[in-house]
Amino acid sequence: MCLGVPGKIVETYEKGGLKMAKVDFGGIFREACLSYVPEATVGEYCIIHVGFAISILSEKDAMETLALLKEMGTFEEELGSETP
């Protein structure tokens, strides 16, 4: 199963002409493309799906969703545990 997972943007940069971000998923960091939400800034939470930020959401909603994913046991399945 492939889910959209909330993560916090900790850094933004350009790569190959695209706005990108380093995203923190509770200690697991991944790269994501911000082309669909170019207004996203450091400190905001986004739903990340297959490497793309697809929407911005509040910290409250992000924390609730992460808690549910962890409770369901799908958080580690979706993200793994290694950091790039």
N, C-alpha and C positions, 0 to 999 in steps of 0.2 A: 504494500500500500504506500502511496506517496501523498503526504500531507503538506499543507502550508503551515509553517512553524513560525511563531513570533520570535524575533530577535532584536537586540538593541544595536543600533548603529554606533560604532565606536570610532570610526575613521572613514572619511570619504576621499576619493582620489579619481584621477582619470586613467583609463587603461584602454589603449586601442581606440581612442575617441569616444569611449563610453564612460558615463559616471558610474563609479563602482563604490563599494563599501566593504569594510571589514565589520562583520556582524558577530555579536556575542550572544550565544544561546546558552546562558548560564554556565559559562566557563569553557564552552566549546566554540571556537572561532572558525568562521567560514567567510568566503568571499561571495558577494552578491552584486548583481547588476541593478542599478537604480533607474534605468531608462524609463520604466513605467511609472515611477514616482520621483521625478527629478527634483521636486521640492523638498524631499526628505533630507533631514539634517542630522548631524551628530547628536546623540542623546535621545532621538526618537526611536520608537518601536515600529517595525514593519513585519508584515506577514511575508515570509520567504518561501517560494515554491520553486523547486528545481533550479535554484541559483538566481532567481529573479525576485526582487521586492515587488509585490503586487498591490499592496495597500498599506497605509499608515494606520496605526491604532494607538489607543491610549495605553499608558503603562499599566493601569488597572486591568484593562481587558487582556493585555499581554500576559500579565502574571496569572490571571485566572485560567487562561488557555494553557499556559505551560504547566500549571498544577494539574489540570485535567489530563494532559498528555502523559505526564509522569505517573499519575494514578492509573491510567490505562496501560502503562508499560510500553508505550509506543515512542517515547522521547528518544531513548538510546537507539532504538531500531531505525528511526528516521535520520539521526545525525551521527551515529557512531560515537566514539570517544576520543579519537585522535585529533590533534590540531595540526593544521598545515604548517 
